[in-house]
Amino acid sequence: MIRVALLSRWHVHADDYAREAIAHPDLQVEMVWDEDPDRGRRWANELDVAFEADIDQVCSSPDIDAVIITTPTDQHKKVMLKACQYQKHIFSEKVLAFTIEDCQEIIKQAEDAGIKLMLSLPRLTGKEFLQADHALNEGWLGDLSMIRCRLAHNGAVAPAGKEAGWLPKRFFNKAQTGGGALIDLGAHPIYLTNRLAKDPKAVYARMQPQVSKDVDDAAVVTIEYASGALGVVETGFLSYSSPFQLELYGTEGVLLAEEGRIRLKSIHYGDNQWIEIDEQLPVVATPMEQWVNAIQTDEPTFITAQDMMQLTMINQAARHSHQEGKRIEVSDIK
């Protein structure tokens, strides 16, 4: 049994990870810590577990083996390095950190401490990505020329009679979050596009504050890859009923995925006609299941340190591109 402390209820997915941990047969939630002690005590009472106000006491406790981190993003590095210091395995909400340099430090400290570090990148386990990856590996698309991936919702849209949308106000605190739609929701299109196209080289980004004061409500990022392929990442908090879309275009085929429906047209498949595909592919475990398995067996995870690094790399390059109004080589990002 892996004994877990939940670190902060700040993130909107904190309750989701708590439920997943509680339901997992090999995890036992033992403790809660929160940078907001009142919020933390309420959560601990709801879960009927201990609350500890001192993060050092949590991480040094012999009764804790691992931590699930859903703090404000600006606290990730501090909390993760604390967990590394006391050799506690780490599961965290995205992103790992704001800068590549901080990511490198966290990953090295985790490796040196012999702990398992997992970032929740769940759409790498979804059928849209798996079918697209399979199509590329089978050569059905030929040479990849472009990927477009869009994920958006209406979290910043205020309903009639309301001052704000359903996303909590703290999600628009730039100091805590590092940004708005792109660093939060846009993370999913970024890591999917990176994994499919591989080896990002340059970025051009526009990050638009439309109703928010300090952060972007919508963003578009163009990513150049070493192969010559282009990636177009779209995201936003102001889109009503926006479907998740993943589109891959190649020299010999095209794959279009939208809300679970995946269509392919290829000179190598289905007599070069549009056809819905649902190949029977190996199931990829959820991020939390991968993490638990890695702790127990020391086997490598499907989600990698490179996925974590490249996610921050694109976000960091996008910030520079937007601020400077120009294309940014990722090799210039420190």
C-alpha positions in Angstrom: 0.0 0.0 0.0 1.3 3.4 -1.0 0.5 6.0 1.6 -0.4 9.4 0.0 -0.6 13.0 1.1 -2.7 15.4 -0.9 -1.0 18.7 -1.3 -3.5 21.6 -1.8 -7.1 21.8 -3.1 -6.2 24.9 -5.2 -6.5 23.2 -8.6 -10.0 22.4 -10.1 -8.9 18.8 -10.6 -7.8 18.3 -7.0 -11.0 16.5 -6.1 -10.7 14.3 -9.2 -7.3 13.1 -8.2 -8.4 12.5 -4.6 -11.3 10.4 -5.8 -9.0 8.4 -8.2 -6.5 7.8 -5.4 -9.2 6.8 -2.9 -10.6 4.3 -5.5 -7.2 2.8 -6.3 -6.6 -0.5 -4.5 -2.9 0.3 -3.9 -3.2 3.9 -2.7 -4.2 5.1 0.7 -4.9 8.8 1.3 -3.5 9.5 4.8 -3.1 13.3 5.0 -3.9 16.7 3.6 -1.8 19.9 3.4 -2.9 23.2 1.9 -1.3 26.6 1.6 -4.7 27.8 2.7 -5.1 26.1 6.1 -8.8 26.7 6.4 -9.4 25.1 3.0 -7.1 22.2 3.8 -8.9 21.5 7.1 -12.3 21.4 5.4 -10.9 19.0 2.8 -9.3 16.8 5.4 -12.6 16.7 7.4 -14.5 15.7 4.2 -12.0 12.9 3.6 -11.8 11.9 7.2 -8.0 12.1 7.2 -5.4 14.1 9.2 -4.6 17.7 8.3 -1.0 19.0 8.7 -0.2 22.7 8.3 3.5 22.3 8.0 4.8 21.1 4.6 8.0 19.9 6.2 6.1 17.7 8.6 4.2 16.2 5.7 7.1 15.4 3.6 9.3 14.1 6.4 6.6 11.9 7.8 7.5 8.2 7.8 3.8 7.5 7.3 3.8 9.1 3.9 5.3 7.5 0.8 4.1 9.8 -2.0 2.4 13.1 -2.7 -0.2 14.3 -5.1 0.4 18.0 -5.9 -2.4 20.3 -7.0 -1.0 23.6 -5.6 -0.8 26.8 -7.5 1.6 26.3 -10.3 4.1 28.8 -8.9 4.6 26.6 -5.9 5.3 23.4 -7.9 9.1 23.7 -7.8 9.3 24.5 -4.1 6.9 21.7 -3.1 8.5 19.1 -5.5 12.0 19.8 -4.3 10.8 19.4 -0.7 9.2 16.0 -1.7 12.5 15.0 -3.4 14.4 16.0 -0.3 12.5 13.4 1.8 12.3 10.8 -1.0 8.5 11.0 -1.6 7.2 9.9 -5.0 5.4 12.8 -6.9 2.2 12.9 -9.0 1.4 16.4 -10.2 -1.1 18.5 -12.2 0.5 20.1 -15.3 2.7 22.0 -15.9 5.8 20.8 -14.1 7.2 24.3 -13.8 7.3 27.6 -15.6 10.9 27.3 -17.0 13.0 24.6 -18.6 15.7 25.3 -16.1 13.3 24.6 -13.2 12.1 21.5 -14.9 15.6 20.2 -15.3 16.3 20.8 -11.6 13.1 19.0 -10.6 13.7 16.0 -12.8 17.4 15.7 -11.7 16.5 15.9 -8.1 13.8 13.2 -8.5 16.2 10.9 -10.4 18.9 11.5 -7.8 16.5 10.7 -5.0 15.3 7.5 -6.7 11.6 8.7 -6.7 9.0 8.3 -9.4 7.8 11.6 -10.9 4.6 11.7 -12.9 2.8 14.6 -14.6 -0.8 14.2 -15.4 -1.0 14.3 -19.2 -4.1 12.2 -19.7 -4.9 12.7 -23.4 -1.7 10.8 -24.2 -3.8 7.8 -23.1 -6.9 8.7 -25.1 -8.0 6.9 -28.3 -7.6 10.0 -30.5 -3.9 10.2 -29.8 -3.4 6.4 -29.9 -5.1 6.0 -33.2 -3.2 9.0 -34.7 0.1 7.7 -33.4 -0.7 4.2 -34.8 -1.6 5.7 -38.2 1.7 7.6 -38.4 3.7 4.5 -37.3 1.9 2.4 -40.0 2.8 4.9 -42.7 -0.8 5.5 -43.6 -0.3 9.3 -43.7 3.1 9.3 -45.5 5.3 12.2 -44.5 3.6 14.4 -41.9 3.1 18.0 -43.0 0.8 19.5 -40.4 -1.1 18.9 -37.2 -3.9 21.0 -35.9 -5.1 20.4 -32.3 -7.8 22.4 -30.6 -9.2 22.2 -27.0 -11.3 25.0 -25.6 -14.2 25.6 -23.2 -16.3 28.4 -21.8 -14.8 28.7 -18.4 -14.4 32.5 -18.6 -17.8 33.1 -20.0 -20.1 34.8 -17.4 -23.7 33.6 -17.7 -26.5 36.2 -17.6 -26.6 37.8 -14.2 -23.2 36.5 -13.1 -19.9 38.4 -12.9 -17.7 35.4 -13.9 -17.7 32.0 -15.5 -17.3 28.7 -13.8 -13.5 28.8 -13.6 -12.5 30.0 -10.2 -11.0 33.5 -9.9 -7.7 32.2 -8.8 -7.2 30.6 -12.3 -6.8 34.2 -13.6 -4.1 35.1 -11.1 -1.0 35.4 -13.3 1.5 35.1 -10.5 0.1 31.8 -9.4 -0.8 30.3 -12.8 1.9 31.7 -15.1 -0.7 32.6 -17.6 -4.2 31.7 -18.7 -5.8 29.5 -21.3 -2.5 28.3 -23.0 -0.6 27.1 -19.9 -3.7 25.5 -18.5 -6.1 24.0 -21.1 -3.6 24.5 -24.0 -1.2 22.1 -22.3 -3.2 19.2 -23.8 -2.9 20.2 -27.5 0.8 21.1 -26.9 1.9 17.7 -25.5 -0.2 15.8 -28.0 1.3 17.7 -31.0 4.8 17.5 -29.6 4.6 13.7 -29.2 3.1 13.2 -32.7 5.4 15.6 -34.6 8.5 15.2 -32.4 11.5 17.6 -31.9 10.1 21.2 -31.8 12.4 23.8 -33.2 10.6 27.2 -33.2 7.4 28.9 -32.0 5.2 31.8 -33.0 2.4 32.6 -30.6 -0.4 35.1 -30.0 -2.0 35.0 -26.5 -5.2 37.2 -26.3 -6.7 38.7 -23.2 -10.3 39.4 -24.2 -12.3 39.6 -21.0 -9.5 38.9 -18.5 -7.2 41.6 -17.4 -3.9 39.9 -16.9 -4.0 36.5 -18.7 -4.9 35.1 -22.1 -8.4 33.9 -22.7 -7.5 32.5 -26.1 -4.3 31.5 -27.8 -2.9 30.2 -31.0 0.6 28.8 -31.3 2.4 27.7 -34.4 5.2 25.2 -33.8 7.9 24.3 -36.3 9.3 20.8 -36.0 12.7 19.4 -37.2 11.0 17.3 -39.9 9.5 20.4 -41.5 6.0 19.7 -40.2 4.0 22.5 -38.7 1.8 22.2 -35.6 -1.1 24.6 -34.9 -2.3 24.6 -31.3 -5.6 26.4 -30.4 -7.1 26.9 -27.0 -9.4 29.3 -25.1 -11.7 29.9 -22.2 -14.4 31.7 -24.3 -15.7 29.0 -26.6 -19.2 27.7 -26.2 -19.6 23.9 -26.9 -16.1 23.7 -28.6 -15.3 20.1 -29.6 -11.9 18.6 -29.0 -10.3 18.3 -32.5 -7.1 16.6 -33.6 -6.2 16.7 -37.3 -3.1 15.2 -39.0 -2.3 15.9 -42.6 0.4 14.0 -44.6 1.6 13.4 -48.1 -0.4 10.1 -48.4 -3.3 10.5 -46.0 -5.3 12.5 -43.5 -6.7 11.7 -40.1 -9.5 13.8 -38.5 -10.6 13.2 -34.9 -13.5 15.0 -33.2 -15.2 14.1 -30.0 -14.3 10.4 -30.2 -15.0 9.9 -33.9 -11.9 9.2 -35.9 -11.9 9.3 -39.7 -9.1 8.4 -42.1 -8.5 8.7 -45.8 -5.2 7.2 -47.1 -3.9 5.6 -50.2 -2.7 2.7 -48.0 -6.0 2.0 -46.2 -9.7 1.4 -47.0 -9.4 1.7 -50.8 -8.5 5.4 -50.5 -12.0 6.3 -49.2 -13.1 8.1 -46.0 -13.5 5.5 -43.3 -14.1 5.6 -39.6 -11.3 3.7 -37.8 -11.3 2.0 -34.4 -8.2 -0.2 -34.5 -7.9 -2.6 -31.5 -4.8 -1.0 -29.9 -3.2 -1.8 -26.6 -4.7 0.1 -23.7 -2.5 2.7 -22.1 -3.0 3.1 -18.4 -4.0 6.4 -16.8 -1.3 8.7 -15.6 -2.0 7.7 -12.0 -2.0 4.0 -12.8 1.3 4.4 -14.6 2.7 6.2 -11.6 1.7 3.5 -9.2 3.0 0.8 -11.4 6.4 2.6 -11.7 6.6 2.8 -7.9 5.8 -0.9 -7.5 7.8 -2.4 -10.4 10.3 0.3 -11.4 9.1 -0.1 -15.0 9.3 3.0 -17.3 6.1 5.0 -17.8 4.5 5.9 -21.1 4.5 9.6 -20.1 8.1 10.7 -20.1 10.4 13.4 -18.7 10.7 14.6 -22.3 6.9 15.1 -22.5 7.2 17.2 -19.3 10.2 19.2 -20.5 8.8 19.9 -24.0 5.4 21.1 -22.6 7.2 23.8 -20.5 9.5 24.5 -23.5 6.6 25.4 -25.7 4.9 27.5 -23.1 8.1 29.4 -22.3 8.8 30.0 -25.9 5.2 31.1 -26.5 5.4 33.7 -23.7 8.6 35.1 -25.3 7.1 35.1 -28.8 4.0 36.9 -27.7 5.9 39.5 -25.7 8.4 40.1 -28.4 6.1 39.7 -31.4 8.4 37.4 -33.2 9.3 33.8 -34.0 11.4 32.2 -31.2 13.9 29.4 -31.6 13.4 26.9 -28.7 17.2 26.5 -28.6 17.4 30.1 -27.4 15.1 29.4 -24.4 17.0 29.0 -21.2 
